Amino acid sequence: LQSLLSSVKHACEILTKDPEGGAARIPFKTFSFLYSYLAGIDGEIPKEEVEVFLHKIKEEADKQSGMVLLRNF
């Protein structure tokens, strides 16, 4: 799980429009796609866990104009 989150963190830093060193925000839709895709490749995280995690992240993103921040995960 740690390497998955590390991969997602790097992807957020690459895809964000924030300046370097900023919050590295990305839209929830993009985050959800990336996380689901990478979790599927990993193959060790049950789908239910992925769904629960994404639900928690979506609740945070909804408070932040639909954006996911690195500190959210």
ABEGO torsion letter per residue (X at the ends): XAAAAAAAAAAAAAABABBBGBAGBBBAAAAAAAAAAAAAAAGABBAAAAAAAAAAAAAAAAAAGGBBBAAAX
